[in-house]
Amino acid sequence: MSLLTIKDLSLKIGDAEILRDIDLSINGGEILGIIGESGSGKSMSALSIMQLLPSGSVTGGSIKLNGVELLDKSEEEMCSLRGRDIGMIFQEPMTALNPVKTIGDQVAETVLVHDNVSREEAMKIARSTLDRVELPADQFPLNRYPHELSGGQRQRVVIAMAIALQPNLLIADEPTTALDVTTQAQILSLLQKLVDEDGMGLILITHDLAVVADLADHIAIMQNGVVVEAGETLSVFREMKHEYTRTLFAASNHVPKRDERRHVSKDEVILSVEDVVRDYPVKRTSLFKKPGVFRAVDNVSFSIGRGENLGLVGERGCGKSTLSRAILALDKMQAGVVHLDGEIISAGEGASRAARRKMQVVFQDPYGSFNPRHRVDKLVSEPFYLLDAPPKGAERRLLVERALENVGMLASDADKYIHEFSGGQRQRIAIARALIIEPPLIILDEAVSALDVSIRAQILDLLAELSDRLGISYLFISHDLSVVRAITDRVLVMKDGVIVEVGKSEDVFRNPQHPYTKQLIAAAPDIEQALAAREKRIN
């Protein structure tokens, strides 16, 4: 008997049909990968298993865990199963954690809710569980708070909460989307280890085909609420019977076509960064000692030619985003100078209006960069204030609609509010805002990390086309090495605030020189390598 069996599952919310005729199963000790784009029904399938659906939801079919029907369970009965028999890891760890409670309390809470044990015993279990997810006591005591941890460390805490009672089934919904490649590799290795040690079943929900190619025993491809193809991982990827599977596979390996005649001017420098230093004060260790200093960016220098696409890669905390804030004159530099098209940018005085016109940015968190009280029409048109003669009326509206359509959105989306969109859609809107005045330089800070593979391919094509046609330069900051390789001419590799390697993108990726670069490339998931390794194990 399978650990989990889903038969003919359907889900309606109001008049909308969300899921239809879903058939899935998983055994203990197996990993099932569910792949699909935003709106395909991946997360709603997981929430159906957990019975955490929005009000007004109507489900049909069957979901059985160890032969027990879950759809017949009351909310009280499901509460006893969640955490004990079924654990779930959500996509964004910071929103899954309580910022005012310690990590020890949050892991222990699962134990206290389900077991009749003392707080002392629950904290012991919390400690041993945090040790299991490689957060040792000497570095991560139980009294730490979530804000004191990195993204990868917070994700480990969320995993600890989910496995504290060693559930039979673990559901991981996009657990590595926002993580850098080495941290992602560590989290995926940890999940595999937990499956092997505890014999639990793992449902891994993701839009990253390379991740499931390496980890999952079986996969299911979802589109528009339907499973369009399912089977053993190697068979599905090698046969790709359904057109949508082939589309996803092609999009994941997509490389934008570049105009061979395009002109990249190394002599005409659009951005020059010279010996930039950014320090942050740290806590005093003694009342009588001066506060310490953490150097996030250490004498960094580089330039970007007009029409050139430059990549900046490195793990979280290496200084990438700090450097971008210094370039944008949002952070004060302790030393160095930044020139934008010949004009000095300084955080003390701020960039001039003319300089702002020449440089736009797409931040990693799209929701945090928008005013939630304004409609998309106003949000996308914000950069128009930088123009000497901003468009008005029908012309302005036409430009907004065209910008939205360029990034795969609808013209009618201009009348909606930002909370009405998914994370990937918000990021597309952020890119539309940056592109609308066609600035000579755009800084993209993890701008496509949250996008589905087909939308990502579409955005990369758009960015490449605009760069070729208009001579737009990009500083492309990302932890996704495949994206950087696809879109950039040169790449900088950053570690501990220092540029450790620089060169043409293809040269660096084919023949990395620095040990850290080799480490990053080795950690990046690769579909063909994963499938070849799987074939080797079978044979």
C-alpha positions as CSV (number, residue, x, y, z in Angstrom):
1,M,0.0,0.0,0.0
2,S,1.3,3.5,-0.9
3,L,2.0,6.0,1.8
4,L,-0.1,8.6,-0.1
5,T,-2.6,7.9,-2.8
6,I,-4.5,10.7,-4.6
7,K,-7.3,9.7,-7.0
8,D,-9.5,11.9,-9.2
9,L,-8.8,14.9,-7.0
10,S,-10.7,18.0,-8.0
11,L,-10.9,21.5,-6.5
12,K,-13.2,24.4,-7.1
13,I,-13.0,27.8,-5.5
14,G,-16.2,29.6,-6.3
15,D,-16.7,29.2,-10.0
16,A,-13.1,28.6,-10.8
17,E,-11.9,25.1,-11.4
18,I,-8.4,24.9,-9.8
19,L,-7.6,21.1,-10.0
20,R,-9.1,18.4,-12.2
21,D,-8.7,14.6,-12.1
22,I,-5.4,14.6,-10.2
23,D,-3.9,11.1,-9.7
24,L,-0.6,10.8,-7.7
25,S,1.0,8.4,-5.3
26,I,4.2,8.1,-3.3
27,N,5.8,5.4,-1.1
28,G,7.8,5.8,2.0
29,G,11.5,6.5,1.3
30,E,10.6,8.0,-2.1
31,I,10.8,11.5,-3.5
32,L,8.0,12.8,-5.8
33,G,8.8,16.0,-7.8
34,I,5.8,18.1,-8.9
35,I,6.8,20.5,-11.6
36,G,4.8,23.3,-13.2
37,E,4.6,27.0,-13.6
38,S,2.7,29.6,-11.5
39,G,-1.0,28.8,-11.6
40,S,-0.5,25.1,-12.6
41,G,-1.9,23.9,-9.4
42,K,1.3,22.6,-7.6
43,S,0.8,24.5,-4.4
44,M,-3.0,24.0,-4.3
45,S,-2.4,20.2,-4.6
46,A,-0.2,20.4,-1.5
47,L,-2.7,22.5,0.3
48,S,-5.4,20.0,-0.6
49,I,-3.4,17.3,1.1
50,M,-2.9,19.4,4.2
51,Q,-6.6,20.6,4.0
52,L,-5.5,24.2,4.3
53,L,-7.7,25.5,1.5
54,P,-9.3,29.0,1.3
55,S,-12.9,29.5,2.4
56,G,-15.4,28.4,-0.2
57,S,-13.3,25.6,-1.6
58,V,-15.0,22.4,-2.8
59,T,-13.0,19.2,-3.2
60,G,-13.8,15.9,-4.8
61,G,-12.1,12.6,-5.3
62,S,-9.9,10.9,-2.7
63,I,-6.7,11.6,-0.7
64,K,-5.6,8.7,1.4
65,L,-2.6,8.7,3.8
66,N,-1.7,5.2,4.9
67,G,-5.2,4.1,3.7
68,V,-7.0,6.7,5.7
69,E,-9.2,9.2,3.8
70,L,-8.2,12.8,4.6
71,L,-11.1,14.5,2.8
72,D,-13.5,13.1,5.4
73,K,-11.5,14.5,8.3
74,S,-12.8,17.4,10.4
75,E,-10.6,20.4,11.0
76,E,-9.9,19.2,14.5
77,E,-8.8,15.8,13.2
78,M,-6.6,17.4,10.6
79,C,-4.9,19.5,13.2
80,S,-3.8,16.3,15.0
81,L,-2.3,15.0,11.7
82,R,-0.5,18.2,10.6
83,G,2.9,18.3,12.1
84,R,2.7,14.7,13.4
85,D,1.9,12.7,10.3
86,I,2.4,15.4,7.6
87,G,5.0,18.1,7.7
88,M,5.2,21.1,5.3
89,I,8.1,23.4,4.4
90,F,6.9,26.6,2.9
91,Q,8.6,28.7,0.1
92,E,9.5,31.8,2.2
93,P,11.0,30.9,5.5
94,M,10.8,34.4,7.0
95,T,7.0,34.5,6.6
96,A,6.7,30.9,8.0
97,L,8.6,31.9,11.2
98,N,7.4,34.1,14.0
99,P,9.9,37.0,14.3
100,V,9.3,37.6,18.0
101,K,9.8,33.9,19.1
102,T,13.2,32.1,19.3
103,I,14.0,29.3,17.0
104,G,14.0,26.9,20.0
105,D,10.4,27.9,20.9
106,Q,9.2,27.5,17.4
107,V,10.6,24.0,16.9
108,A,9.4,23.0,20.4
109,E,5.9,24.3,19.7
110,T,5.2,21.4,17.3
111,V,6.2,18.9,20.0
112,L,4.1,20.6,22.7
113,V,1.0,20.8,20.5
114,H,1.1,17.1,19.7
115,D,2.8,15.3,22.6
116,N,2.0,15.4,26.3
117,V,5.6,16.3,27.3
118,S,7.1,19.0,29.5
119,R,8.6,22.2,28.0
120,E,12.0,21.0,29.1
121,E,11.6,17.7,27.1
122,A,10.2,19.6,24.1
123,M,13.3,21.9,24.1
124,K,15.5,18.8,24.2
125,I,13.7,17.5,21.1
126,A,14.1,20.9,19.5
127,R,17.8,20.9,20.2
128,S,18.4,17.4,18.8
129,T,16.2,18.3,15.7
130,L,18.2,21.5,15.0
131,D,21.4,19.4,15.3
132,R,19.9,17.0,12.7
133,V,19.4,19.9,10.2
134,E,23.0,21.0,10.8
135,L,22.4,24.0,13.1
136,P,24.8,23.0,15.9
137,A,24.3,24.3,19.5
138,D,27.6,26.1,19.7
139,Q,26.7,28.3,16.8
140,F,22.9,28.3,16.9
141,P,21.6,28.3,20.5
142,L,17.9,27.9,21.1
143,N,17.6,31.6,22.0
144,R,18.5,32.8,18.6
145,Y,15.8,34.8,16.6
146,P,15.0,34.4,12.9
147,H,16.4,37.8,12.0
148,E,19.8,36.7,13.3
149,L,20.0,33.9,10.7
150,S,20.7,33.8,7.0
151,G,18.1,32.7,4.4
152,G,19.5,29.2,4.3
153,Q,19.7,28.9,8.0
154,R,16.1,30.1,8.4
155,Q,15.1,27.4,5.9
156,R,16.8,24.8,8.0
157,V,14.8,26.0,11.0
158,V,11.6,25.6,9.0
159,I,12.7,22.1,8.0
160,A,13.4,21.3,11.7
161,M,9.8,22.4,12.6
162,A,8.4,20.1,9.9
163,I,10.4,17.0,10.9
164,A,10.5,17.4,14.7
165,L,8.0,14.5,15.1
166,Q,9.4,12.5,12.2
167,P,6.2,12.6,10.0
168,N,5.5,10.0,7.4
169,L,5.1,12.6,4.7
170,L,7.0,15.8,4.1
171,I,5.8,18.4,1.6
172,A,8.4,21.0,0.5
173,D,7.0,23.9,-1.6
174,E,9.8,25.6,-3.5
175,P,12.2,25.2,-0.6
176,T,15.3,26.5,-2.4
177,T,13.9,29.2,-4.8
178,A,15.6,32.2,-3.1
179,L,18.8,30.4,-2.1
180,D,22.2,30.7,-3.7
181,V,23.6,27.6,-5.5
182,T,25.8,26.2,-2.7
183,T,23.1,26.7,0.0
184,Q,20.5,25.2,-2.3
185,A,22.8,22.2,-2.8
186,Q,23.1,21.8,1.0
187,I,19.4,22.0,1.6
188,L,18.6,19.5,-1.1
189,S,21.3,17.2,0.3
190,L,19.8,17.5,3.7
191,L,16.3,16.6,2.4
192,Q,17.7,13.6,0.7
193,K,19.4,12.6,3.9
194,L,16.2,12.9,6.0
195,V,14.3,10.8,3.5
196,D,17.0,8.1,3.6
197,E,17.2,8.1,7.5
198,D,13.6,8.4,8.4
199,G,12.0,6.5,5.4
200,M,9.5,9.4,5.0
201,G,8.0,10.3,1.6
202,L,8.9,13.7,0.2
203,I,6.8,15.7,-2.2
204,L,9.1,18.3,-3.7
205,I,7.3,21.2,-5.5
206,T,9.4,23.3,-7.7
207,H,9.6,25.0,-11.1
208,D,13.4,24.1,-11.4
209,L,13.7,21.0,-13.6
210,A,17.4,20.6,-12.8
211,V,16.5,20.1,-9.1
212,V,14.0,17.3,-9.6
213,A,16.2,15.7,-12.3
214,D,18.9,15.2,-9.6
215,L,16.7,14.4,-6.6
216,A,13.3,13.0,-7.4
217,D,12.5,9.3,-8.0
218,H,9.3,10.1,-9.8
219,I,7.9,13.3,-11.2
220,A,4.5,14.8,-12.2
221,I,4.2,17.7,-14.7
222,M,1.2,20.0,-14.0
223,Q,-0.4,22.5,-16.3
224,N,-3.6,24.4,-15.7
225,G,-4.7,22.2,-12.8
226,V,-4.1,18.9,-14.6
227,V,-1.2,16.3,-14.5
228,V,-0.2,16.2,-18.1
229,E,2.7,13.7,-17.7
230,A,4.0,11.5,-14.8
231,G,6.4,8.7,-14.3
232,E,9.8,7.7,-13.3
233,T,12.1,10.7,-13.6
234,L,14.5,9.4,-16.2
235,S,11.7,8.1,-18.4
236,V,9.8,11.3,-18.3
237,F,12.8,13.4,-19.2
238,R,14.1,11.1,-21.9
239,E,10.7,10.5,-23.6
240,M,8.9,13.8,-22.9
241,K,5.7,12.6,-24.5
242,H,3.7,15.7,-23.8
243,E,4.3,19.0,-25.6
244,Y,4.2,21.0,-22.4
245,T,7.0,18.8,-20.9
246,R,9.1,19.5,-24.0
247,T,8.3,23.3,-23.7
248,L,9.5,23.4,-20.1
249,F,12.6,21.5,-20.9
250,A,13.5,23.8,-23.8
251,A,12.8,26.9,-21.7
252,S,15.0,25.7,-18.8
253,N,18.0,25.5,-21.3
254,H,17.1,28.6,-23.2
255,V,19.8,30.9,-24.4
256,P,18.7,34.3,-25.8
257,K,19.7,34.9,-29.4
258,R,22.0,37.9,-29.7
259,D,22.6,40.1,-32.7
260,E,26.1,39.2,-33.9
261,R,26.3,42.7,-35.4
262,R,25.6,44.4,-32.1
263,H,28.1,46.9,-30.9
264,V,29.6,46.7,-27.4
265,S,31.8,49.7,-26.7
266,K,34.5,49.1,-24.2
267,D,35.8,52.6,-24.8
268,E,32.4,54.3,-24.2
269,V,32.0,53.5,-20.5
270,I,28.5,53.8,-19.1
271,L,29.4,52.8,-15.5
272,S,32.7,53.0,-13.8
273,V,33.2,51.7,-10.2
274,E,36.6,52.6,-8.7
275,D,37.9,51.3,-5.3
276,V,34.5,51.2,-3.6
277,V,34.5,50.4,0.1
278,R,31.4,49.9,2.2
279,D,31.7,49.3,6.0
280,Y,29.1,48.5,8.6
281,P,29.5,49.0,12.3
282,V,29.2,45.9,14.5
283,K,28.3,45.5,18.1
284,R,30.7,46.6,20.8
285,T,32.4,43.7,22.6
286,S,33.2,45.9,25.5
287,L,32.1,49.2,26.9
288,F,35.7,50.5,26.7
289,K,36.4,49.4,23.1
290,K,35.4,51.1,19.9
291,P,32.7,49.5,17.8
292,G,34.1,47.0,15.3
293,V,33.7,47.3,11.6
294,F,32.5,44.7,9.1
295,R,33.7,45.4,5.5
296,A,31.0,44.2,3.1
297,V,32.7,45.6,0.0
298,D,36.4,45.8,-0.1
299,N,38.0,48.0,-2.8
300,V,35.9,46.8,-5.7
301,S,36.6,48.2,-9.2
302,F,35.0,47.4,-12.6
303,S,33.4,49.1,-15.6
304,I,30.6,48.5,-17.9
305,G,30.7,49.6,-21.6
306,R,27.7,50.9,-23.4
307,G,25.6,47.9,-24.6
308,E,27.6,45.5,-22.4
309,N,25.9,43.0,-20.1
310,L,27.9,42.3,-17.0
311,G,27.1,39.5,-14.5
312,L,27.9,39.6,-10.8
313,V,27.7,36.2,-9.0
314,G,28.4,35.0,-5.5
315,E,26.7,33.5,-2.5
316,R,24.3,35.4,-0.2
317,G,26.3,37.7,2.0
318,C,29.2,38.2,-0.4
319,G,28.4,41.9,-0.9
320,K,26.5,41.8,-4.3
321,S,23.4,43.7,-3.1
322,T,25.4,46.0,-0.9
323,L,27.6,47.0,-3.9
324,S,24.5,47.6,-6.0
325,R,23.1,49.9,-3.3
326,A,26.3,51.9,-3.3
327,I,26.1,52.3,-7.1
328,L,22.5,53.5,-6.8
329,A,23.7,56.1,-4.2
330,L,21.3,54.5,-1.6
331,D,24.2,53.6,0.7
332,K,27.1,55.8,1.7
333,M,30.5,54.6,0.7
334,Q,33.5,54.8,3.0
335,A,35.9,55.2,0.0
336,G,35.9,55.0,-3.8
337,V,33.9,56.7,-6.5
338,V,31.1,55.7,-9.0
339,H,30.8,57.4,-12.4
340,L,27.6,57.0,-14.4
341,D,28.0,58.2,-18.0
342,G,30.8,60.5,-16.8
343,E,28.9,62.0,-13.8
344,I,30.0,61.3,-10.2
345,I,27.4,59.5,-8.1
346,S,27.6,60.0,-4.3
347,A,25.3,58.9,-1.6
348,G,26.0,62.0,0.4
349,E,24.3,64.3,-2.1
350,G,22.3,61.7,-4.0
351,A,22.3,61.2,-7.7
352,S,21.0,64.0,-9.9
353,R,17.7,63.8,-11.7
354,A,19.5,63.4,-15.0
355,A,21.6,60.5,-13.6
356,R,18.5,58.8,-12.2
357,R,17.1,59.0,-15.8
358,K,20.0,57.0,-17.0
359,M,19.8,54.2,-14.4
360,Q,16.9,52.0,-13.2
361,V,16.8,49.0,-10.9
362,V,14.8,45.8,-10.5
363,F,15.0,44.6,-6.9
364,Q,14.9,41.0,-5.7
365,D,11.7,41.5,-3.7
366,P,9.1,42.9,-6.1
367,Y,6.3,43.4,-3.5
368,G,8.6,45.5,-1.2
369,S,9.4,47.8,-4.1
370,F,5.8,48.8,-4.8
371,N,3.3,51.1,-3.1
372,P,0.4,48.7,-2.4
373,R,-2.2,51.6,-2.5
374,H,-1.5,52.4,-6.1
375,R,-2.7,50.6,-9.2
376,V,-0.2,49.1,-11.6
377,D,-0.8,51.9,-14.1
378,K,0.7,54.4,-11.7
379,L,3.4,52.1,-10.5
380,V,4.8,51.3,-13.9
381,S,4.6,54.9,-15.0
382,E,6.6,56.2,-12.0
383,P,9.9,56.7,-13.9
384,F,8.2,59.2,-16.2
385,Y,8.7,61.9,-13.6
386,L,12.4,61.8,-14.5
387,L,11.7,62.9,-18.1
388,D,11.8,66.6,-19.1
389,A,8.6,66.1,-21.1
390,P,6.7,63.1,-19.6
391,P,3.9,61.6,-21.7
392,K,0.4,62.3,-20.6
393,G,-3.1,61.0,-21.2
394,A,-3.7,58.4,-23.9
395,E,0.0,58.4,-24.8
396,R,1.1,57.6,-21.3
397,R,-1.5,54.8,-21.0
398,L,-0.4,53.3,-24.3
399,L,3.3,53.2,-23.1
400,V,2.3,51.5,-19.8
401,E,0.2,48.9,-21.6
402,R,3.0,48.2,-24.1
403,A,5.5,47.8,-21.3
404,L,3.2,45.3,-19.6
405,E,2.7,43.3,-22.8
406,N,6.4,43.3,-23.4
407,V,6.9,41.3,-20.2
408,G,4.0,38.9,-20.8
409,M,1.3,40.7,-18.8
410,L,-2.1,41.9,-20.1
411,A,-2.9,45.6,-20.9
412,S,-5.9,45.3,-18.6
413,D,-3.5,44.5,-15.7
414,A,-2.8,48.2,-15.5
415,D,-6.0,48.7,-13.6
416,K,-5.3,46.1,-10.9
417,Y,-3.5,46.4,-7.5
418,I,-0.1,44.7,-6.9
419,H,-1.6,42.3,-4.3
420,E,-3.7,40.7,-7.0
421,F,-0.6,39.2,-8.7
422,S,1.7,36.2,-7.9
423,G,5.3,36.8,-7.0
424,G,6.5,36.0,-10.6
425,Q,3.9,38.4,-12.0
426,R,5.0,41.2,-9.6
427,Q,8.6,40.7,-10.8
428,R,7.5,41.1,-14.4
429,I,5.7,44.3,-13.5
430,A,8.9,45.5,-11.8
431,I,10.9,44.8,-15.0
432,A,8.3,46.7,-17.0
433,R,8.7,49.7,-14.7
434,A,12.5,49.7,-15.2
435,L,12.3,49.3,-19.0
436,I,9.5,51.9,-19.6
437,I,11.9,54.9,-20.1
438,E,14.6,52.7,-21.8
439,P,17.5,53.9,-19.6
440,P,21.1,53.2,-20.8
441,L,21.8,51.1,-17.6
442,I,19.6,48.7,-15.7
443,I,20.7,47.0,-12.5
444,L,18.9,43.7,-12.1
445,D,19.3,42.3,-8.6
446,E,18.0,38.7,-8.7
447,A,15.3,39.9,-11.1
448,V,14.4,36.5,-12.6
449,S,15.0,34.2,-9.7
450,A,11.3,33.9,-8.8
451,L,10.1,33.4,-12.4
452,D,8.9,30.3,-14.1
453,V,11.2,28.9,-16.7
454,S,9.1,29.9,-19.7
455,I,8.5,33.4,-18.4
456,R,12.2,33.6,-17.5
457,A,13.1,32.7,-21.1
458,Q,10.7,35.3,-22.4
459,I,12.2,38.0,-20.1
460,L,15.7,37.1,-21.1
461,D,14.8,37.4,-24.7
462,L,13.2,40.8,-24.1
463,L,16.3,42.0,-22.2
464,A,18.6,40.7,-24.9
465,E,16.5,42.3,-27.7
466,L,16.4,45.7,-25.9
467,S,20.2,45.6,-25.3
468,D,20.8,44.8,-28.9
469,R,18.4,47.4,-30.3
470,L,18.9,50.3,-27.9
471,G,22.3,49.6,-26.5
472,I,21.1,49.2,-22.9
473,S,23.7,47.9,-20.5
474,Y,22.9,45.5,-17.6
475,L,24.5,44.8,-14.3
476,F,23.0,41.3,-13.8
477,I,23.2,40.3,-10.2
478,S,22.2,36.7,-9.6
479,H,22.8,33.4,-7.8
480,D,21.5,31.5,-10.9
481,L,24.6,30.7,-12.8
482,S,22.7,29.4,-15.9
483,V,20.9,32.7,-16.3
484,V,24.1,34.7,-16.0
485,R,25.8,32.5,-18.5
486,A,22.9,32.9,-20.9
487,I,22.6,36.7,-20.8
488,T,26.0,38.3,-20.0
489,D,29.1,39.1,-21.9
490,R,31.4,39.2,-18.9
491,V,31.1,38.0,-15.4
492,L,32.5,39.0,-12.0
493,V,32.7,36.5,-9.2
494,M,32.5,38.0,-5.7
495,K,33.4,36.5,-2.3
496,D,33.6,38.2,1.1
497,G,33.4,41.6,-0.5
498,V,36.2,41.1,-3.0
499,I,36.1,40.3,-6.8
500,V,38.0,37.0,-7.0
501,E,37.6,36.3,-10.7
502,V,36.6,38.3,-13.8
503,G,36.5,37.3,-17.5
504,K,34.3,36.6,-20.5
505,S,31.3,34.6,-19.3
506,E,31.9,31.5,-21.5
507,D,35.6,31.4,-20.5
508,V,34.8,31.6,-16.8
509,F,32.1,29.0,-16.9
510,R,34.1,26.6,-19.1
511,N,37.4,27.0,-17.4
512,P,37.1,28.6,-13.9
513,Q,40.4,29.6,-12.4
514,H,39.6,30.5,-8.8
515,P,38.7,27.6,-6.3
516,Y,35.6,29.6,-5.2
517,T,34.3,29.9,-8.8
518,K,34.9,26.1,-9.3
519,Q,32.9,25.5,-6.1
520,L,29.9,27.6,-7.3
521,I,29.8,26.0,-10.7
522,A,30.1,22.5,-9.2
523,A,27.1,23.2,-6.9
524,A,24.8,24.5,-9.6
525,P,22.2,21.8,-10.7
526,D,22.5,20.7,-14.3
527,I,19.7,18.6,-16.0
528,E,21.9,16.7,-18.4
529,Q,24.5,15.9,-15.7
530,A,21.8,14.8,-13.3
531,L,20.2,12.5,-15.9
532,A,23.5,11.0,-16.9
533,A,24.4,10.3,-13.3
534,R,20.9,8.6,-12.8
535,E,21.5,6.5,-16.0
536,K,24.9,5.4,-14.6
537,R,23.4,4.4,-11.3
538,I,20.7,2.3,-13.1
539,N,23.3,0.6,-15.4
